[in-house]
Amino acid sequence: MASNTARSPIASGASGHAGTPAVRLALRVDALACAATGALLAAASPWLTGLLGYPVPFLAGVGLFLVAFAGFLARLAARDRVAPSAVRFVVAFNAAWIIASALLALSGAMGPTLLGAAAVALQAAALAPITVAEALTLRRAR
């Protein structure tokens, strides 16, 4: 009979929690990226609008949303055990954000400058590996 000592530190599906440091680290990195990007967009939107071409209310609104979402992510990361459903939500939300960002950058909606479209595409590309890391930690929880 195999010993349970070799089991992953992530709780099994029976308990319904994921509690490894890897899960929490991925969520912390996501929270930090959201907070930094959001604070920059919210605080500097009057100056960024000329560079990026997106309207101030859009930039500020996205910035404030990202700061709030960063708080949600930080609270999740602070838990000893994170429900797999919460991690799945974050992964799905991030995937939708990446797709929406790519569509926004490619569509030219709201008249971005070339730098603005590139900045949106770059933040989507930067979010992709974070999202993959979150998904992989969840997958390892099984």
N, C-alpha and C positions, 0 to 999 in steps of 0.2 A: 504494500500500500504506500502510495506517495505521501510525502510529508507536505503540510501546508506552509512550511517555512520558506519554500521557494516561490510562493505566490507573490504576485505584484503587490506593491503597497497600496495600489488603488483598490478600493473596496469592490467586491464582486457585484454583479448585476443584482443579486438578491437584496443587497442593502440599499441600492439606488443612489449611491454617492460616489463621487470621484474626489479623492483627497490627496493626490500626490503633490509634491512640490512642483512638478512639471506643469500640472494644470494651473496651479496658482501663479507660477511664473509667467506662463503664456498670457494669462488674464492681466497680470500686472504690466507687462510690456504693452499690451493693447491699451490699457488704461492710461499709461504714460503717453503713448503716441496720440491718443484722443485728446488728452488734456493739453498737451503742448500745441497740437495743431489747432484745437478749438480756441485756446487762449490767444494765439497769434491772430487767427481770423477775426475773433470778436474784438480784440483791442486795436488791431491795425486795419480793420476793414476800410476806413476812409482813405487810407494811403494805398492799400492794396488794390482798390477798385481801378485805379488808373493803370496799374501794372498788369492786372489779370483780366480786366474787362467785365468782370461780374459786378452786378449792382451791390451797393453797400448793404441794403437790407438782407440780401441773399447771403453774403459773406458773413455778416454778423449773426444771422439766424443759424447758419450751419455751425459757426463757431460756438454759439451758446448751447446748441444741441450736443455737440461733441464734448463740451465740458460736463454737461449733465450725464451723458452716456459714460464718460470716464469715471464719474462718481459711482454709477451702477457697477461698472466693471471692478473698480477698486473694492467695493463692498463684497462682491462675489469672491474676489481673490483673498480677502481677509478671513473668509470662513475656513474652518478646519476641513469641512467636507462640502463639496460643491455638487449639487444635484446634476446628473448628466443632462437632464432636460434644460437646465440653465446654460450649460456649455453648448448644447445643440442650438439653442436660441441664438447665442452669440455668434456661432459659426454661420448659421443661416442668415442672420442680420448682416454680418460682415460680407458674406457672399453677395447678398442683394446690393449692399453699398458699393462693392467693387463693380458689379454690372452696371448699376445706375451711374457711377462715376465714368465708366468707359463710354456709356451712351451719351452722357453730357459732354464729355471731351470731344467725341467724334461728331456729334450733331451740330456743334457750334451754337446751340441754344443759348440765349442771353448774350450773344455777341462777345465771347471771350477773345482776348488777344491770343497770339500763338503761345506766349508764355503762360497765359491762363489755362488754355487747353492742356498744355504740357504739365502744369502743376497738378491739375486734377488727375491726369493719367498717372503721374508719378506717385501721388498719394495712394491711388488704387493699387499700383504695383507694389508699393511698400506694405500695404495692408495684406496682400496675398500671402506672404510667408508667415505672418502672424496668425492668420486664419488657418493655414495648413497646420501650424504647430498646435493650435487649439484643437483642431479636428483629430490630429494624431494622438494627443494625450487622451482624448475621449475614446478613441478607438482602442488604445492600450488598456483602458479601464474595463473592457469586456473580458 
